[in-house]
């Protein structure tokens, strides 16, 4: 079974959900795989990946607001604070979500639902470049 792999560098503009479905779809096209799976893996501990509604931005805003209420940056119990007040909350948010997603491929295309997109969820306000590895396997 052929395996194709590319590393994407994403540059999120601060905290929030940043869609990169098209970049993953381009990797799938370059792979030449007609049927198989794409695994997307994020190599960081203060951001995560989610498959989320990509048509109505209010769904993303609601999810972000809910997570902010769940994991507050001003929690006085955090001791891991040298990198700033949003670092430990970023680690917790990452642990509550995912660092990888797997999407089936058919006819050379990602088989996402009509309203689904692949998002990097940046949990830090001042976000550095993020590295995501896309591995495509199939025939």
C-alpha positions in Angstrom: 0.0 0.0 0.0 1.6 3.3 -1.1 2.2 5.9 1.6 2.6 9.6 0.8 3.5 12.2 3.4 3.8 16.0 3.5 4.3 18.5 6.3 2.2 21.6 6.2 3.2 24.8 8.0 0.2 26.8 9.2 0.4 30.3 10.4 -2.7 31.0 12.5 -3.7 34.6 13.2 -4.2 34.2 17.0 -6.5 32.0 19.0 -9.4 30.4 17.3 -10.4 27.9 14.6 -8.5 28.2 11.4 -9.7 26.1 8.4 -7.1 24.3 6.3 -9.3 21.8 4.5 -8.1 22.9 1.0 -4.4 22.4 2.0 -5.2 18.8 3.0 -7.2 18.2 -0.1 -4.2 19.4 -2.2 -1.9 16.9 -0.4 -4.4 14.1 -1.2 -4.4 15.1 -4.9 -0.6 15.2 -5.0 -0.5 11.7 -3.4 -2.3 10.1 -6.3 -4.3 7.9 -3.9 -7.8 7.1 -5.2 -9.1 5.1 -2.2 -7.7 5.1 1.3 -7.3 7.4 4.3 -5.7 10.7 5.2 -4.4 11.1 8.7 -3.7 14.7 9.8 -1.5 15.0 12.9 -0.6 18.2 14.8 2.9 18.3 16.4 2.1 20.8 19.2 0.7 20.8 22.8 -1.2 24.0 22.9 -3.3 23.7 19.7 -5.4 20.9 18.3 -7.4 19.6 15.3 -11.1 19.3 14.9 -13.5 18.5 12.1 -16.2 21.2 12.5 -19.0 23.0 10.8 -17.5 25.2 8.0 -20.5 27.0 6.6 -21.9 29.1 9.5 -19.2 30.9 11.5 -21.5 31.2 14.5 -21.1 27.5 15.2 -17.3 28.0 15.5 -17.8 31.1 17.7 -20.1 29.2 20.0 -17.7 26.3 20.3 -14.8 28.7 21.1 -16.9 30.6 23.6 -18.0 27.4 25.3 -14.4 26.1 25.6 -13.3 29.5 27.0 -15.9 29.2 29.7 -14.8 25.6 30.5 -11.1 26.3 30.7 -10.5 29.9 31.9 -7.1 31.5 31.5 -7.5 33.3 34.9 -7.8 30.0 36.9 -5.7 30.7 40.1 -4.9 27.0 40.5 -2.6 26.8 37.5 1.1 26.5 38.4 2.5 26.0 34.8 2.6 29.8 34.0 6.1 30.8 32.8 5.0 31.0 29.2 2.0 33.2 30.0 -1.5 32.9 31.3 -2.9 31.2 28.2 -0.3 28.4 28.0 -1.7 25.9 30.6 -5.3 26.5 29.4 -3.9 25.8 25.9 -2.5 22.4 27.1 -5.8 21.5 28.7 -7.9 22.5 25.7 -5.6 20.3 23.5 -6.0 17.4 25.9 -9.8 17.7 25.7 -9.8 17.8 21.9 -7.5 15.9 19.5 -4.1 16.1 17.9 -5.1 14.0 14.9 -8.0 13.4 12.6 -8.5 10.6 10.0 -10.6 11.1 6.9 -11.5 8.5 4.3 -10.6 9.1 0.7 -12.7 7.9 -2.3 -12.3 8.7 -5.9 -9.2 10.7 -4.9 -11.2 13.1 -2.7 -11.6 13.6 1.0 -15.0 12.2 2.1 -16.0 15.0 4.4 -19.6 15.8 4.9 -21.2 18.7 3.1 -20.7 21.1 6.0 -17.5 19.7 7.5 -14.0 21.3 7.4 -10.7 20.5 8.9 -9.5 23.1 11.4 -6.4 23.9 13.4 -7.7 25.1 16.8 -5.1 27.5 18.1 -5.4 27.9 21.8 -2.8 30.6 22.3 -3.3 34.3 21.6 0.2 34.9 20.2 0.6 31.8 18.1 3.8 30.7 16.4 3.8 28.8 13.1 2.3 25.3 13.5 3.4 22.1 11.9 0.9 19.5 10.7 1.8 16.2 9.1 -0.6 14.7 6.5 -0.1 11.0 5.8 -2.1 9.5 2.9 -2.3 5.7 2.5 -4.2 3.7 0.0 -4.3 2.7 -3.6 
